[in-house]
Amino acid sequence: MQTLQIVLATIDDVKRFVTLTNKYSFSIDLSNGKYKIDAKSIMGVFSLGTSQPVTLEIDSDASQSREVEEFIKAVQEFAVQ
């Protein structure tokens, strides 16, 4: 499992992020310490709120490593610096 801290500060960020996650077949979750949701669900992502960083969790197998690398590059715009 790989993790990354991200911030989805606006409604447009959430829309772009969820659209991006749905392009990939592996499991992608978001958690805020208390709740863990499917990052491919726009309702779930909105339920976490947009004011604080959340943890992105990627669960994939070795055969998907190229896809995971591509996804991580794509979500860097949301990464906490």
C-alpha positions in Angstrom: 0.0 0.0 0.0 1.2 3.5 -0.8 0.1 6.6 0.9 0.2 10.3 0.2 -1.2 13.4 1.9 -3.4 15.5 -0.4 -5.7 18.6 -0.1 -8.8 19.0 -2.1 -9.5 22.7 -1.4 -12.3 23.4 -3.9 -15.3 21.8 -5.4 -13.5 21.8 -8.8 -10.5 20.0 -7.1 -12.9 17.3 -5.8 -14.5 16.9 -9.3 -11.1 16.6 -11.1 -9.8 14.2 -8.4 -12.7 11.8 -8.6 -12.7 11.9 -12.4 -9.0 11.0 -12.2 -9.5 8.1 -9.7 -12.2 6.5 -11.9 -9.7 6.0 -14.7 -7.8 3.4 -12.7 -8.8 -0.2 -11.8 -6.9 -0.5 -8.5 -8.4 0.5 -5.1 -8.0 4.1 -4.0 -9.2 5.3 -0.6 -9.2 8.5 1.3 -9.1 8.8 5.1 -9.0 11.6 7.6 -8.1 9.5 10.6 -11.7 8.9 11.7 -13.3 7.8 8.4 -12.1 5.9 5.3 -14.0 6.2 2.0 -13.7 5.1 -1.6 -12.0 7.9 -3.4 -13.9 7.0 -6.6 -17.1 8.2 -4.9 -17.8 11.9 -5.3 -20.3 11.8 -2.4 -17.8 10.0 -0.2 -15.1 12.5 -1.0 -17.4 15.5 -0.2 -18.4 13.8 3.1 -14.8 14.1 4.3 -14.8 17.9 3.7 -12.3 20.1 1.9 -10.7 22.1 4.7 -8.0 19.7 5.9 -5.5 17.4 4.3 -6.5 13.7 3.9 -4.5 10.6 3.4 -4.7 9.0 0.0 -4.2 5.2 0.1 -3.5 3.2 -3.0 -3.9 -0.6 -2.8 -2.6 -2.4 -5.8 -0.5 -5.4 -6.8 2.8 -5.6 -8.5 1.3 -5.9 -12.0 -0.3 -2.5 -11.7 2.9 -0.6 -10.7 3.1 1.3 -14.0 -0.5 2.5 -13.5 0.2 3.4 -9.9 3.2 5.5 -10.9 1.2 7.3 -13.5 -1.6 8.0 -11.0 0.8 9.3 -8.4 2.3 11.7 -10.9 -1.2 12.9 -11.9 -2.3 13.6 -8.3 0.8 15.6 -7.4 -1.2 18.8 -8.0 -3.1 17.9 -4.9 -0.2 16.8 -2.8 0.6 18.5 0.5 4.0 20.2 0.1 
